[in-house]
Amino acid sequence: MAEEKQQSTGHPTVETTELKNTVTIEDVGPCKKKISVEIPVEKVRQITDEQYGELGRQAVVPGFRKGRAPRRLLEKRFGKETSEQIKLKLLADASDAAIKDNELNILGEPNIDHEKIELPEEGPMKFEFEVEVKPQFELPSLEGIPIERPKLDVTDEHIDGELERLCRYSGIWTPRKDDEAIEAEDQIIAAAVLKIEGVEEEEKHDNIEIYVRPTSFVGPVPVEKLDELLIGAKAGDTRQVTVEIPKTFFREQYRDKKVQVEITVKDIKYLKPAQIDENFLSNYGVGSEDELREQIRTSLNARLERQVRLGMVEQVYKYMLEKTDFDLPTDVAAAYSMNLLRRQYANLLSRGLPREQLEEQMDQLRAGSEQRAKEQLKAFFIMDKVAEKLGIEVGDEELNGQIAALAVQQGQRPERLRQEMEKNGSLEQFRQQIRDEKCVEKLLESAKIAEVEPKKIAEKPPKAAKTEEKTRKTAKKATRTTAKKAEKKTLSDKSPAKKQKKTTKKKTDK
């Protein structure tokens, strides 16, 4: 076959000869490439002749026997439809070949606007499209990852803190007095007006709930340092702030825009903790505070064991995230952020949380969804490469075994659970989750594990502690299943946390 001509574009050019196409590849953004393709006129004619040849053999034209209609008549009668078919075939074959021949590991489907591409009446056919590709990076050393394993014991102080949290979660939002100002962690009922950059009409929200935290939502928009803006305000006061929405925000209509937010306070509420009385104790199935404290101790012991194991797993992820640097594909990151939020919302719904708790947690989830999505997506690419380097795979037999174990936990038949996973598209995600667990287990085998006192962890600088907490919250879903293995070894049948160990924690775990 004839060789293709090299185009000088100032960017790396990769050519393919199989279809006699000239292919030029340019970097146009993080993990994004523009592919320009020129299909020679000979190839266009060849496909055109093949298409009309097939049409001629099949078409039934009045006045002619089947397969005998002249080409010019076929072109006149079926030209428009046939030209579209020829164009689509050329686009599909040429784009697939350009990706395959140049070994582009693309994410999603090629972005080809078929409507704007015309089949030329003469001359070569030219078109271009963009694709996002997997990021290229080098892995850090996988041997001797430093891991700290804290020695943790449940103390009376831990139990006091857990009991206090139970009282708060069982508390009620109570209106403040008319002359009282907003304090941190309050809930306000407010009217909000959003003025979105580039949008003429204001967006109004009335009687919305806003939680006074460092980062919270005002309607659909996240506002950083919202507590600083609102603390000290009283009912009837108005506060204004302008926020810049990130490019990867999960709601497209606000993405990469400035939004002026005006908040008018209507009512202010604070959370009044519940009292430890007979009613409160009966909700936890105990008859005395001592009984409840013992129940909390049992639950906390199980939780600490899970946390130790989970903490070790997350330190692996933290190490890999900190030691690996690369850009993420922007479009994929934005879509991943939105999907992450949807999954988290569905998870909260499945837990049957009261509406106030659901909205409260969703505020926190929305505020951090972009950063979490970036870290989870980065972890996905890293573990994908780790699995490749370590030669770790998950076969169908192993996958079916894990599905069977999960089916037992959920009280389902394994074959039915697998059918559901195939239907909702989660089967491959589950396979990847199992693979990632195996990767982490392999990394822990060669890790340098040092037992440390809890005090050592508590004394970490605030910045490091904050980073670790963020990593803990954003570790991949795979880490949760790994942690469950440790949980099974430590939880007794009488453990209060066992009833909801799949997606929820017992009330004492809130």
VENWO-V425771 format. One record per helix or strand of 2 or more residues. SS is the DSSP state (alpha for helix, beta for strand). FROM is the first residue (numbers start at 1). LEN is the number of residues. If there is no record, write none. Layout:
# VENWO-V425771
ss | from | len
SS | FROM | LEN
SS | FROM | LEN
This chain:
# VENWO-V425771
ss | from | len
beta | 21 | 9
beta | 32 | 8
alpha | 41 | 18
alpha | 71 | 31
beta | 106 | 6
alpha | 114 | 3
beta | 125 | 9
beta | 146 | 6
alpha | 156 | 14
beta | 172 | 4
beta | 187 | 10
beta | 203 | 9
beta | 215 | 4
beta | 221 | 4
alpha | 226 | 5
beta | 238 | 7
alpha | 252 | 3
beta | 258 | 15
alpha | 278 | 6
alpha | 289 | 35
alpha | 330 | 21
alpha | 355 | 36
alpha | 396 | 15
alpha | 414 | 11
alpha | 427 | 19
beta | 448 | 6
alpha | 454 | 5
alpha | 462 | 13
alpha | 478 | 13
alpha | 496 | 5
alpha | 507 | 3
